Amino acid sequence: MNPSLVKARLVIMEPPASVGAKPGGRLATVAFQFNPNTLSLAKTTEWRRKPARMAEEASLPEFVGSGPRALSVSVFLDATATHDNSVEERVEKLMIACVPTRASIQKRTPASPWVRFEWGTARSVSFDGVLANLSVDYSLFDVDGKPLRATCALSIEEAGASILGQNPTSGSREARRTHRVVAGDSLPQLAFREYGDATAWRVIAEANDIDDPMVLAPGTELLVPATKGTS
């Protein structure tokens, strides 16, 4: 396998605790077996135009607002080499994003998780959102009826306010960026370089499911999230 190949993934998170807040803790990460061949990104704007009886062509439009970004992506699942339950297990993991979380139900404010599609340094398609639609097409089955292949179509609608086109080297902690690990890297070292505080390494560890901050595999792509309250 090419060690430089960055795999796409879907991060599933607890919904925000209040309006305008950031998503909560991570519930699951669904790593794609195969990177998508295509991504579809859409965004709408709304204009209001009053009829003008004297205008020769049309009245000037008045900008009302812009709609959320919407990302459509297909996930191909295949278990023909292993004949195990991995296809159904991955589908069930994706289904988590379609139902209210246990924590939100306990608070009597049912809400489904927020999600974020991540693929290396891609920025325009990486934003906090909700899974607006999930459809699964099973195309191959084992002798016992177990699904061996499936194509999952995901539609993610932007839900949070994100800063698009932020310069990753500007030092702003509101931007998310990625870092490719090189020999000798450690999380405290990376945290000091990014945030000016080596003790903030736990923020990066949590975002990437890392247990040992001193052991990083060269070539690994790490998500470096925003942090708040770090000086």
N, CA and C of each residue as an Amber inpcrd file, in Angstrom:
protein
   693
   0.8420000  -1.1930000   0.0000000   0.0000000   0.0000000   0.0000000
   0.8780000   1.2440000   0.0000000   0.4780000   2.2420000  -0.7610000
   1.2220000   3.4860000  -0.8220000   1.0790000   4.2210000   0.5060000
   2.1730000   4.4300000   1.2690000   2.0690000   5.0550000   2.5850000
   1.6180000   6.5060000   2.5280000   1.7080000   7.1480000   1.3370000
   1.3290000   8.5500000   1.2240000  -0.1520000   8.7250000   0.9030000
  -0.8620000   7.6280000   0.6690000  -2.2730000   7.7190000   0.3210000
  -3.0900000   8.1000000   1.5470000  -3.8000000   9.2080000   1.4610000
  -4.6460000   9.6810000   2.5560000  -6.0640000   9.1980000   2.3090000
  -6.6200000   8.4810000   3.2700000  -7.9690000   7.9510000   3.1200000
  -9.0090000   8.9510000   3.6250000 -10.1110000   9.0300000   2.9020000
 -11.2290000   9.8600000   3.3240000 -11.9370000   9.1900000   4.4970000
 -12.6490000   9.9900000   5.2940000 -13.3730000   9.4350000   6.4280000
 -14.5290000  10.3530000   6.8090000 -15.4730000   9.7970000   7.5400000
 -16.6030000  10.5590000   8.0450000 -16.5400000  10.5390000   9.5660000
 -16.4720000  11.7240000  10.1690000 -16.4270000  11.8520000  11.6230000
 -17.8470000  12.1370000  12.1190000 -18.3150000  11.3470000  13.0710000
 -19.6610000  11.4990000  13.6280000 -19.5240000  12.0210000  15.0540000
 -20.1980000  13.1480000  15.3560000 -20.0170000  13.8360000  16.6260000
 -21.3520000  14.0950000  17.3240000 -21.2830000  14.2710000  18.6430000
 -22.4580000  14.6810000  19.4000000 -22.9280000  16.0470000  18.8950000
 -24.2410000  16.2840000  18.8300000 -24.7160000  17.6070000  18.4000000
 -24.3400000  18.6610000  19.4300000 -24.3150000  19.9370000  19.0400000
 -23.9690000  21.0080000  19.9830000 -24.9200000  21.0320000  21.1730000
 -24.4000000  21.4460000  22.3110000 -25.2140000  21.5130000  23.5230000
 -26.1720000  22.6900000  23.4900000 -25.8640000  23.7110000  22.6910000
 -26.7260000  24.8780000  22.5870000 -26.5720000  25.4990000  21.2100000
 -27.4870000  26.3780000  20.8600000 -27.4480000  27.0370000  19.5640000
 -26.1810000  27.8790000  19.4520000 -25.4690000  27.7050000  18.3420000
 -24.2480000  28.4580000  18.1100000 -22.9980000  27.8150000  18.6710000
 -23.1610000  26.7270000  19.4420000 -22.0070000  26.0440000  20.0190000
 -21.3770000  25.0980000  19.0050000 -20.1770000  24.6290000  19.3210000
 -19.4810000  23.6690000  18.4730000 -20.0260000  22.2670000  18.7380000
 -19.8190000  21.3240000  17.8120000 -20.2430000  19.9380000  18.0640000
 -19.5600000  19.3740000  19.3030000 -20.1910000  18.3650000  19.9030000
 -19.6430000  17.7520000  21.1020000 -18.6020000  16.6950000  20.7810000
 -18.4700000  15.7150000  21.6840000 -17.4570000  14.6820000  21.5270000
 -17.7040000  13.7660000  20.3480000 -16.6540000  13.0890000  19.9490000
 -16.7290000  12.1740000  18.8040000 -17.4270000  10.8800000  19.1960000
 -18.3740000  10.4580000  18.3750000 -19.0930000   9.2080000  18.5950000
 -18.4810000   8.0580000  17.7980000 -18.0560000   8.3330000  16.5880000
 -17.4820000   7.2900000  15.7300000 -16.7430000   7.9450000  14.5730000
 -15.8270000   7.1880000  13.9940000 -15.1460000   7.6000000  12.7740000
 -15.2650000   6.4620000  11.7640000 -15.8470000   6.7670000  10.6210000
 -16.0100000   5.7610000   9.5720000 -14.9580000   6.0140000   8.5000000
 -13.9320000   5.1770000   8.4840000 -12.8770000   5.3000000   7.4690000
 -13.3520000   4.6560000   6.1760000 -13.1630000   5.3380000   5.0710000
 -13.5730000   4.8020000   3.7740000 -12.5880000   3.7200000   3.3300000
 -13.1080000   2.6100000   2.8470000 -12.2360000   1.5900000   2.2690000
 -11.5540000   2.1140000   1.0160000 -12.3160000   2.8470000   0.2180000
 -11.8160000   3.3730000  -1.0530000 -12.1570000   4.8640000  -1.1200000
 -11.2110000   5.6580000  -1.5640000 -11.4910000   7.0780000  -1.7200000
 -12.5120000   7.3010000  -2.8280000 -13.3980000   8.2850000  -2.6740000
 -14.4110000   8.5320000  -3.7010000 -13.7930000   8.9990000  -5.0070000
 -14.4460000   8.6530000  -6.1180000 -13.9970000   9.1110000  -7.4300000
 -14.4730000  10.5350000  -7.7120000 -15.6430000  10.8750000  -7.1700000
 -16.1990000  12.1980000  -7.3950000 -16.8330000  12.7230000  -6.1070000
 -16.8630000  14.0400000  -5.9870000 -17.5660000  14.7200000  -4.9090000
 -18.4370000  15.7880000  -5.5490000 -19.6420000  15.9620000  -5.0190000
 -20.5410000  16.9870000  -5.5410000 -20.8220000  18.0010000  -4.4400000
 -20.4490000  19.2490000  -4.6890000 -20.6340000  20.3180000  -3.7100000
 -21.5760000  21.3550000  -4.2940000 -22.5990000  21.7200000  -3.5270000
 -23.5780000  22.7040000  -4.0020000 -23.8350000  23.7500000  -2.9280000
 -24.1570000  24.9630000  -3.3690000 -24.5220000  26.0430000  -2.4510000
 -25.4870000  26.9680000  -3.1930000 -26.5170000  27.4160000  -2.5000000
 -27.5320000  28.2490000  -3.1380000 -27.5340000  29.6590000  -2.5540000
 -28.0170000  30.6050000  -3.3360000 -28.2600000  31.9680000  -2.8630000
 -29.7030000  32.3310000  -3.1950000 -30.2880000  33.1750000  -2.3610000
 -31.6810000  33.5740000  -2.5830000 -31.7400000  35.0670000  -2.8580000
 -32.4760000  35.4030000  -3.9130000 -32.6410000  36.7980000  -4.3120000
 -34.1220000  37.1450000  -4.3660000 -34.4490000  38.3680000  -4.0250000
 -35.8280000  38.8600000  -4.1270000 -35.8640000  39.9360000  -5.2070000
 -36.8490000  39.8280000  -6.0910000 -36.9680000  40.7970000  -7.1820000
 -38.4130000  41.2870000  -7.2510000 -38.5920000  42.5860000  -7.0990000
 -39.9260000  43.1680000  -7.1840000 -40.2410000  43.5050000  -8.6360000
 -41.4560000  43.2250000  -9.0760000 -41.8320000  43.5850000 -10.4530000
 -41.7230000  45.0880000 -10.6760000 -41.1770000  45.4860000 -11.8000000
 -41.0160000  46.9000000 -12.1460000 -41.7660000  47.1670000 -13.4460000
 -42.8520000  47.8860000 -13.3400000 -43.7070000  48.1010000 -14.5050000
 -43.0280000  48.9460000 -15.5710000 -42.1220000  49.8300000 -15.1410000
 -41.5030000  50.7390000 -16.1040000 -40.1430000  50.2440000 -16.5830000
 -39.6420000  49.2080000 -16.0130000 -38.3280000  48.7150000 -16.4200000
 -38.4030000  48.0540000 -17.7840000 -37.4180000  48.3240000 -18.6150000
 -37.4030000  47.7440000 -19.9540000 -37.1170000  46.2460000 -19.9070000
 -36.2730000  45.8310000 -18.9690000 -35.9290000  44.4120000 -18.9150000
 -36.3900000  43.7840000 -17.5960000 -35.7900000  44.1760000 -16.4920000
 -36.1630000  43.6120000 -15.1900000 -35.6440000  44.5180000 -14.0870000
 -36.2490000  44.4000000 -12.9160000 -35.8010000  45.1980000 -11.7780000
 -34.5340000  44.5940000 -11.1880000 -33.8170000  45.3760000 -10.4150000
 -32.5910000  44.8910000  -9.7880000 -32.9260000  43.8980000  -8.6830000
 -32.2020000  42.7800000  -8.6120000 -32.4720000  41.8020000  -7.5470000
 -31.9170000  42.2700000  -6.2120000 -32.5900000  41.8930000  -5.1330000
 -32.1390000  42.2060000  -3.7830000 -31.6840000  40.9220000  -3.1140000
 -30.4520000  40.9220000  -2.6400000 -29.8980000  39.7230000  -2.0210000
 -30.5730000  39.4710000  -0.6780000 -31.0760000  38.2420000  -0.4840000
 -31.7650000  37.8670000   0.7520000 -30.8360000  37.0900000   1.6720000
 -30.0980000  36.1570000   1.1150000 -29.1930000  35.3550000   1.9290000
 -28.6740000  34.1650000   1.1500000 -27.7370000  33.4560000   1.7760000
 -27.1690000  32.2740000   1.1280000 -27.5630000  31.0300000   1.8950000
 -27.7350000  29.9480000   1.1710000 -28.0940000  28.6810000   1.7850000
 -26.8580000  27.9170000   2.2130000 -27.0270000  26.8010000   2.9020000
 -25.8940000  26.0080000   3.3740000 -25.2240000  25.2560000   2.2280000
 -23.9700000  24.9090000   2.4310000 -23.3180000  24.0060000   1.4870000
 -23.9150000  22.6180000   1.6230000 -23.9480000  21.8970000   0.5340000
 -24.4470000  20.5260000   0.5380000 -23.4350000  19.6510000  -0.2080000
 -22.9810000  18.6170000   0.4450000 -21.9830000  17.7110000  -0.1350000
 -22.6150000  16.3540000  -0.3810000 -22.4500000  15.8460000  -1.5820000
 -22.9120000  14.5060000  -1.9250000 -21.7030000  13.6350000  -2.2480000
 -21.6410000  12.4710000  -1.6200000 -20.5060000  11.5780000  -1.8230000
 -20.9830000  10.1380000  -1.7240000 -20.3820000   9.2610000  -2.5030000
 -20.7170000   7.8340000  -2.4690000 -19.5850000   7.0600000  -1.8070000
 -19.9770000   6.1130000  -0.9630000 -19.0210000   5.2660000  -0.2460000
 -19.1960000   3.8360000  -0.7300000 -18.1260000   3.2500000  -1.2760000
 -18.1880000   1.8660000  -1.7680000 -17.6320000   0.9300000  -0.7050000
 -18.4060000  -0.0830000  -0.3670000 -18.0060000  -1.0720000   0.6370000
 -17.8700000  -2.4360000  -0.0200000 -16.8270000  -3.1730000   0.3580000
 -16.5780000  -4.4660000  -0.2790000 -15.9750000  -5.4380000   0.7330000
 -16.5610000  -6.6430000   0.8050000 -16.0580000  -7.6830000   1.7030000
 -15.8830000  -8.9990000   0.9640000 -15.6550000  -8.9330000  -0.3550000
 -15.5160000 -10.1650000  -1.1290000 -14.2250000 -10.9080000  -0.8030000
 -13.2270000 -10.2080000  -0.2790000 -11.9640000 -10.8690000   0.0450000
 -12.0210000 -11.5520000   1.4060000 -12.9010000 -11.0580000   2.2870000
 -12.9380000 -11.5760000   3.6600000 -14.1970000 -12.3640000   3.9880000
 -15.2910000 -12.0980000   3.2260000 -16.5800000 -12.7570000   3.4750000
 -17.0100000 -12.6300000   4.9400000 -16.7790000 -11.4300000   5.5070000
 -17.1800000 -11.2020000   6.8930000 -18.3740000 -10.2450000   6.9370000
 -18.6620000  -9.7130000   8.1220000 -19.8230000  -8.8340000   8.2960000
 -19.4540000  -7.3480000   8.1950000 -18.2830000  -7.0430000   7.6410000
 -17.7940000  -5.6650000   7.6640000 -18.6900000  -4.6950000   6.8910000
 -19.3400000  -5.1530000   5.8300000 -20.2130000  -4.2610000   5.0630000
 -21.3890000  -3.7980000   5.9180000 -22.0750000  -4.7560000   6.5360000
 -23.2130000  -4.3980000   7.3840000 -22.7640000  -3.5860000   8.6020000
 -21.5980000  -3.9150000   9.1420000 -21.1090000  -3.1740000  10.3090000
 -20.8390000  -1.7210000   9.9560000 -20.2780000  -1.4630000   8.7700000
 -20.0120000  -0.0830000   8.3610000 -21.3150000   0.6590000   8.0640000
 -22.2780000  -0.0430000   7.4810000 -23.5800000   0.5840000   7.2300000
 -24.2410000   0.9770000   8.5500000 -24.1870000   0.0810000   9.5430000
 -24.7710000   0.3840000  10.8500000 -24.0770000   1.5770000  11.4970000
 -22.7790000   1.7060000  11.2660000 -22.0360000   2.8350000  11.8110000
 -22.5130000   4.1430000  11.1870000 -22.7780000   4.1040000   9.8760000
 -23.2880000   5.2950000   9.2010000 -24.6910000   5.6370000   9.6860000
 -25.4800000   4.6070000  10.0030000 -26.8480000   4.8230000  10.4610000
 -26.8980000   5.5800000  11.7850000 -25.7960000   5.5340000  12.5410000
 -25.7400000   6.2630000  13.8090000 -26.0320000   7.7460000  13.5910000
 -25.6070000   8.2570000  12.4370000 -25.7590000   9.6820000  12.1560000
 -27.1880000  10.0610000  11.7820000 -28.0760000   9.0930000  11.6990000
 -29.4480000   9.3600000  11.2660000 -30.4670000   9.3420000  12.4010000
 -30.0430000   9.0020000  13.6150000 -30.9800000   8.8850000  14.7360000
 -30.4910000   9.7350000  15.9030000 -31.3940000  10.1690000  16.7800000
 -30.9810000  10.9950000  17.9300000 -29.9760000  10.2630000  18.8080000
 -29.0310000  10.9980000  19.3600000 -28.0390000  10.4050000  20.2440000
 -28.6580000  10.1200000  21.6070000 -28.0760000   9.1830000  22.3220000
 -28.5820000   8.8280000  23.6500000 -28.5000000  10.0220000  24.6030000
 -27.3920000  10.7850000  24.4990000 -27.2240000  11.9340000  25.3910000
 -28.2910000  12.9860000  25.1530000 -28.6280000  13.2320000  23.8790000
 -29.6460000  14.2530000  23.5870000 -31.0300000  13.8050000  24.0390000
 -31.2870000  12.5060000  23.9730000 -32.5730000  11.9830000  24.4380000
 -32.6870000  12.1360000  25.9510000 -31.5930000  11.8510000  26.6490000
 -31.6050000  11.9850000  28.1050000 -31.8350000  13.4290000  28.5350000
 -31.3780000  14.3820000  27.7160000 -31.5890000  15.8020000  28.0300000
 -32.9540000  16.2960000  27.5540000 -33.7200000  15.3840000  26.9270000
 -35.0470000  15.6990000  26.3930000 -34.9790000  16.7430000  25.2800000
 -33.8900000  16.7500000  24.5780000 -33.7290000  17.5910000  23.3870000
 -33.1830000  16.7150000  22.2590000 -33.9770000  15.7460000  21.7780000
 -33.4770000  14.7870000  20.7860000 -32.8770000  15.4740000  19.5560000
 -31.6990000  15.0330000  19.1820000 -31.0250000  15.5730000  18.0030000
 -30.0700000  14.5160000  17.4670000 -30.0060000  14.4140000  16.1640000
 -29.0820000  13.4610000  15.5480000 -27.6700000  14.0340000  15.5920000
 -26.6580000  13.2020000  15.4320000 -25.2690000  13.6740000  15.4660000
 -24.9620000  14.6500000  14.3380000 -23.9100000  15.4060000  14.5230000
 -23.3330000  16.1980000  13.4480000 -22.2130000  15.3770000  12.8210000
 -21.9190000  15.6630000  11.5810000 -20.8980000  14.9050000  10.8610000
 -19.9500000  15.8630000  10.1520000 -18.7780000  15.3350000   9.8130000
 -17.8100000  16.1020000   9.0260000 -17.0590000  15.1370000   8.1190000
 -17.1050000  15.4020000   6.8280000 -16.3320000  14.6330000   5.8580000
 -14.9240000  15.2040000   5.8140000 -13.9360000  14.3400000   5.9500000
 -12.5450000  14.7780000   5.9490000 -11.7490000  13.9690000   4.9310000
 -10.9190000  14.6860000   4.1880000 -10.0550000  14.0000000   3.2190000
  -8.7780000  14.8220000   3.0620000  -7.7940000  14.5030000   3.8710000
  -6.5120000  15.1760000   3.7750000  -6.6370000  16.6760000   3.9530000
  -6.0930000  17.4250000   2.9960000  -6.0730000  18.8820000   3.0780000
  -7.2620000  19.5370000   2.3960000  -8.2170000  18.7430000   1.8940000
  -9.3980000  19.3150000   1.2330000 -10.1690000  20.1880000   2.2170000
 -10.4800000  21.4290000   1.8600000 -11.1160000  22.3630000   2.7740000
 -12.5630000  22.6820000   2.3950000 -12.8270000  22.8950000   1.1170000
 -14.1680000  23.3190000   0.7180000 -15.2200000  22.2540000   1.0140000
 -14.7990000  20.9790000   1.0850000 -15.7550000  19.8980000   1.3320000
 -15.7400000  19.4360000   2.7850000 -14.9400000  20.0810000   3.6370000
 -14.8460000  19.6830000   5.0330000 -15.5050000  20.7480000   5.9030000
 -16.7010000  20.4570000   6.3860000 -17.4370000  21.3970000   7.2170000
 -18.3590000  20.6180000   8.1490000 -18.7420000  21.2630000   9.2510000
 -19.6600000  20.6410000  10.1940000 -21.0700000  20.6740000   9.6060000
 -21.7390000  19.5210000   9.6450000 -23.0760000  19.4580000   9.0700000
 -23.8750000  18.3170000   9.6480000 -25.0020000  18.0690000   9.0330000
 -25.8650000  16.9630000   9.4300000 -26.0900000  16.0690000   8.2110000
 -26.3220000  14.8020000   8.4770000 -26.5680000  13.8540000   7.3960000
 -28.0310000  13.9820000   6.9750000 -28.2540000  14.6430000   5.8450000
 -29.6200000  14.8990000   5.3800000 -30.2260000  13.6790000   4.7100000
 -29.3910000  12.8260000   4.1430000 -29.9230000  11.6500000   3.4480000
 -28.8530000  10.5600000   3.3950000 -29.2840000   9.3210000   3.5870000
 -28.4140000   8.1530000   3.4520000 -29.1890000   7.0540000   2.7550000
 -28.6660000   6.5850000   1.6380000 -29.2840000   5.4600000   0.9360000
 -28.2190000   4.4090000   0.6600000 -28.5950000   3.1490000   0.7840000
 -27.6630000   2.0340000   0.6300000 -28.1680000   1.0810000  -0.4320000
 -27.3350000   0.7870000  -1.4170000 -27.6590000  -0.1940000  -2.4580000
 -26.7360000  -1.3950000  -2.3030000 -27.2910000  -2.5360000  -1.9100000
 -26.5190000  -3.7710000  -1.8120000 -26.4900000  -4.4270000  -3.2000000
 -25.3020000  -4.8600000  -3.6210000 -25.1670000  -5.3690000  -4.9890000
 -24.6070000  -6.7860000  -5.0740000 -24.1250000  -7.3700000  -3.9700000
 -23.5850000  -8.7260000  -3.9980000 -23.7860000  -9.3640000  -2.6320000
 -24.1670000 -10.6490000  -2.6360000 -24.4700000 -11.3410000  -1.3890000
 -23.7460000 -12.6750000  -1.3230000 -23.4360000 -13.0990000  -0.1050000
 -22.8060000 -14.3910000   0.1170000 -23.8700000 -15.4850000   0.0250000
 -23.4560000 -16.7400000   0.0950000 -24.3960000 -17.8530000  -0.0170000
 -25.4260000 -17.8670000   1.1100000 -25.0840000 -17.2750000   2.2520000
 -26.0060000 -17.2250000   3.3820000 -26.8060000 -15.9290000   3.4260000
 -26.7330000 -15.1420000   2.3480000 -27.4960000 -13.8940000   2.2680000
 -26.7930000 -12.6850000   2.8430000 -25.5930000 -12.8540000   3.3350000
 -24.8390000 -11.7460000   3.9240000 -24.3740000 -10.7830000   2.8320000
 -24.6400000  -9.4720000   2.9720000 -24.1900000  -8.5000000   1.9670000
 -22.6660000  -8.4400000   1.8970000 -22.1420000  -8.4990000   0.6810000
 -20.6950000  -8.4270000   0.4820000 -20.2640000  -7.1410000  -0.2070000
 -21.1990000  -6.4830000  -0.8760000 -20.8920000  -5.2140000  -1.5260000
 -22.0630000  -4.2650000  -1.3560000 -21.7250000  -2.9860000  -1.1900000
 -22.7650000  -1.9750000  -1.0520000 -22.2050000  -0.6220000  -1.4710000
 -23.0840000   0.2090000  -1.9870000 -22.7480000   1.5950000  -2.2970000
 -23.6680000   2.4830000  -1.4730000 -23.0670000   3.3290000  -0.6240000
 -23.8280000   4.2190000   0.2490000 -23.7330000   5.6410000  -0.3000000
 -24.8810000   6.2390000  -0.5580000 -24.9350000   7.6210000  -1.0280000
 -25.2400000   8.5250000   0.1540000 -24.3280000   9.4580000   0.4510000
 -24.4780000  10.3600000   1.5750000 -24.7340000  11.7780000   1.0790000
 -25.6180000  12.4740000   1.7610000 -25.8560000  13.8850000   1.4920000
 -25.6950000  14.6370000   2.8040000 -24.6850000  15.4970000   2.8710000
 -24.3740000  16.2400000   4.0900000 -24.7190000  17.7090000   3.8850000
 -25.5140000  18.2520000   4.8070000 -25.9150000  19.6520000   4.7180000
 -25.2300000  20.4460000   5.8150000 -24.6150000  21.5470000   5.4350000
 -23.8720000  22.3770000   6.3750000 -24.7670000  22.8510000   7.5160000
 -24.2370000  22.7540000   8.7480000 -25.0320000  23.1540000   9.9060000
 -24.3240000  24.1790000  10.7640000 -23.0070000  24.2250000  10.7150000
 -22.2580000  25.1510000  11.5620000 -21.6290000  26.2460000  10.7400000
 -21.3140000  27.3320000  11.4160000 -20.6280000  28.4410000  10.7590000
 -19.1430000  28.1220000  10.6940000 -18.6080000  28.0200000   9.4970000
 -17.1860000  27.7300000   9.3400000 -16.5420000  28.8090000   8.4990000
 -15.2340000  28.9420000   8.6330000 -14.4990000  29.9620000   7.8990000
 -13.9000000  29.3160000   6.6620000 -14.4040000  29.6670000   5.5060000
 -13.9390000  29.0760000   4.2630000 -12.7610000  29.8510000   3.7200000
 -11.7400000  29.1200000   3.2550000 -10.5950000  29.7660000   2.6450000
  -9.6490000  30.3800000   3.6420000  -9.6960000  29.9580000   4.8980000
  -8.7850000  30.4910000   5.9150000  -7.3670000  30.0490000   5.6130000
  -6.4290000  30.9710000   5.6700000  -5.0330000  30.6440000   5.4430000
  -4.5260000  29.7980000   6.6050000  -4.1160000  28.5250000   6.3660000
  -3.7160000  27.6570000   7.4610000  -2.4580000  28.1290000   8.1710000
  -1.7010000  29.0590000   7.5780000  -0.4800000  29.5230000   8.2230000
  -0.6700000  30.8580000   8.9140000  -1.9110000  31.3480000   8.9770000
  -2.1430000  32.6720000   9.5440000  -2.1130000  32.6690000  11.0510000
  -2.1580000  31.4940000  11.6960000  -2.1300000  31.4200000  13.1380000
  -3.4990000  31.4680000  13.7670000  -4.5840000  31.6040000  12.9800000
  -5.9240000  31.6570000  13.5480000  -6.3280000  30.3010000  14.0800000
  -6.8660000  30.2520000  15.2990000  -7.2950000  28.9930000  15.8870000
  -8.6990000  28.6230000  15.4760000  -9.3230000  29.4310000  14.6230000
 -10.6440000  29.0780000  14.1300000 -10.5420000  28.2040000  12.8850000
  -9.3200000  27.9980000  12.3700000  -9.1530000  27.2090000  11.1580000
  -8.7340000  25.7990000  11.5040000  -9.2100000  24.8410000  10.7230000
  -8.7470000  23.4680000  10.8490000  -7.7250000  23.2350000   9.7500000
  -6.6640000  22.5120000  10.0490000  -5.6710000  22.1930000   9.0370000
  -5.1710000  20.7940000   9.2920000  -4.2990000  20.3390000   8.4280000
  -3.7350000  19.0160000   8.6040000  -2.2130000  19.1150000   8.6270000
  -1.5950000  18.0830000   9.1990000  -0.1400000  18.0220000   9.2920000
   0.3020000  16.6030000   8.9710000   1.2490000  16.4750000   8.0600000
   1.7780000  15.1500000   7.7230000   2.9960000  14.8760000   8.6110000
   2.9260000  13.7810000   9.3430000   3.9590000  13.4400000  10.3160000
   5.2750000  13.1010000   9.6240000   6.3700000  13.6230000  10.1820000
   7.7170000  13.2670000   9.7300000   8.4480000  12.6400000  10.9050000
   9.5420000  11.9670000  10.6270000  10.3100000  11.2960000  11.6740000
  10.7150000  12.2920000  12.7560000  10.4960000  11.9100000  14.0150000
  10.8560000  12.7610000  15.1370000   9.7180000  13.6040000  15.6700000
   8.5980000  13.6280000  14.9730000   7.4450000  14.4040000  15.4310000
   6.8290000  13.7910000  16.6910000   6.2780000  14.6430000  17.5500000
   5.4800000  14.2030000  18.6920000   4.3260000  15.1760000  18.8470000
   3.2710000  14.7650000  19.5340000   2.1170000  15.6470000  19.6970000
   2.4370000  16.8940000  20.5270000   3.1860000  16.7920000  21.6440000
   3.5300000  18.0170000  22.3710000   4.2990000  19.0090000  21.5000000
   5.2050000  18.4710000  20.6710000   5.9810000  19.3250000  19.7790000
   5.0660000  20.0070000  18.7610000   4.1260000  19.2490000  18.2040000
   3.1930000  19.7950000  17.2200000   2.2630000  20.8190000  17.8680000
   1.8020000  20.5230000  19.1050000   0.9130000  21.4530000  19.8070000
   1.6210000  22.7760000  20.0930000   2.8850000  22.7060000  20.4640000
   3.6410000  23.9370000  20.7300000   3.7930000  24.7580000  19.4540000
   4.0440000  24.0670000  18.3380000   4.2240000  24.7650000  17.0680000
   2.9240000  25.4010000  16.5810000   1.7860000  24.7090000  16.8160000
   0.5050000  25.1940000  16.3130000  -0.1750000  26.1790000  17.2630000
  -0.1080000  25.8870000  18.5760000  -0.8610000  26.6710000  19.5490000
   0.0160000  27.4770000  20.5020000   1.3370000  27.2040000  20.4850000
   2.2010000  27.8710000  21.4430000   2.1010000  27.2900000  22.8330000
   1.5400000  26.0840000  22.9410000   1.3400000  25.4400000  24.2440000
   1.4590000  23.9300000  24.0630000   2.5590000  23.3490000  24.5410000
   2.7980000  21.9160000  24.3680000   1.7630000  21.0690000  25.0880000
   1.1480000  21.6140000  26.1590000   0.1630000  20.8330000  26.9220000
  -1.1610000  20.6870000  26.1800000  -1.3220000  21.3860000  25.0610000
  -2.5610000  21.2900000  24.2770000  -2.5550000  20.0800000  23.3490000
  -1.5840000  19.1750000  23.5290000  -1.4870000  18.0120000  22.6360000
  -2.7300000  17.1260000  22.7020000  -3.4550000  17.1590000  23.8410000
  -4.6430000  16.3110000  23.9770000  -5.7290000  16.6760000  22.9670000
  -5.7770000  17.9360000  22.5500000  -6.7530000  18.3740000  21.5540000
  -6.5220000  17.6320000  20.2330000  -5.2410000  17.5420000  19.8410000
  -4.8900000  16.8480000  18.5930000  -5.0700000  15.3440000  18.7640000
  -4.7120000  14.8110000  19.9430000  -4.8450000  13.3770000  20.1900000
  -6.3000000  12.9450000  20.0930000  -7.2030000  13.7300000  20.6950000
  -8.6280000  13.3740000  20.6710000  -9.1940000  13.4420000  19.2620000
  -8.7430000  14.4180000  18.4860000  -9.2510000  14.5790000  17.1200000
  -8.7950000  13.4620000  16.2010000  -7.7200000  12.7500000  16.5740000
  -7.1670000  11.7110000  15.6990000  -7.1370000  10.3320000  16.3430000
  -7.8140000  10.1620000  17.5010000  -7.8740000   8.8680000  18.1910000
  -6.4830000   8.3090000  18.4840000  -5.6020000   9.1400000  19.0500000
  -4.2300000   8.7310000  19.3510000  -4.1000000   8.4740000  20.8400000
  -3.5350000   7.3250000  21.2020000  -3.3510000   6.9620000  22.6050000
  -1.9920000   7.4110000  23.1480000  -0.9370000   7.2370000  22.3350000
   0.4220000   7.5680000  22.7700000   0.9020000   8.8160000  22.0320000
   1.0540000   9.9620000  22.7230000   1.4320000  11.2080000  22.0450000
   2.8650000  11.2220000  21.5210000   3.6920000  10.2810000  21.9850000
   5.1010000  10.2720000  21.5900000   5.3720000   9.3450000  20.4110000
   4.3920000   8.5130000  20.0500000   4.5990000   7.5360000  18.9650000
   3.6900000   7.8980000  17.8030000   4.2780000   8.4580000  16.7520000
   3.5350000   8.8440000  15.5560000   4.2010000   8.2180000  14.3440000
   3.4100000   7.6180000  13.4780000   3.9540000   6.9600000  12.2870000
   4.2220000   7.9960000  11.2030000   5.4690000   8.0920000  10.7090000
   5.7750000   9.0260000   9.6200000   4.8630000   8.8050000   8.4250000
   4.4080000   9.8970000   7.8410000   3.5090000   9.8200000   6.6940000
   2.0450000   9.9180000   7.0660000   1.7330000   9.7790000   8.3710000
   0.3470000   9.8720000   8.8160000  -0.1540000  11.3060000   8.6830000
  -1.3960000  11.4540000   8.2160000  -2.0140000  12.7740000   8.1050000
  -2.8300000  13.0480000   9.3560000  -2.4820000  14.0970000  10.0970000
  -3.1730000  14.4330000  11.3350000  -4.0540000  15.6560000  11.1300000
  -5.2530000  15.6020000  11.7170000  -6.1140000  16.7740000  11.7430000
  -5.6960000  17.6590000  12.9130000  -5.4690000  18.9380000  12.6400000
  -5.1230000  19.8930000  13.6850000  -6.3100000  20.8240000  13.8570000
  -7.1520000  20.5640000  14.8680000  -8.3830000  21.3460000  15.0060000
  -8.1540000  22.6910000  15.6750000  -9.2090000  23.5000000  15.6760000
  -9.1600000  24.7550000  16.4010000  -9.1690000  24.4650000  17.8920000
  -8.6040000  25.3560000  18.6890000  -8.6860000  25.2130000  20.1360000
  -9.1180000  26.5260000  20.7330000  -9.7890000  26.4460000  21.8480000
 -10.2420000  27.6440000  22.5360000  -9.6490000  27.6620000  23.9260000
  -9.3090000  28.8130000  24.3760000  -8.8180000  28.9750000  25.7410000
  -7.3720000  28.5760000  25.9250000  -6.6240000  28.4090000  24.8160000
  -5.2000000  28.0670000  24.9080000  -4.3810000  29.3110000  24.6340000
  -3.4300000  29.5980000  25.4760000  -2.6120000  30.8130000  25.2960000
  -1.2440000  30.4480000  24.7860000
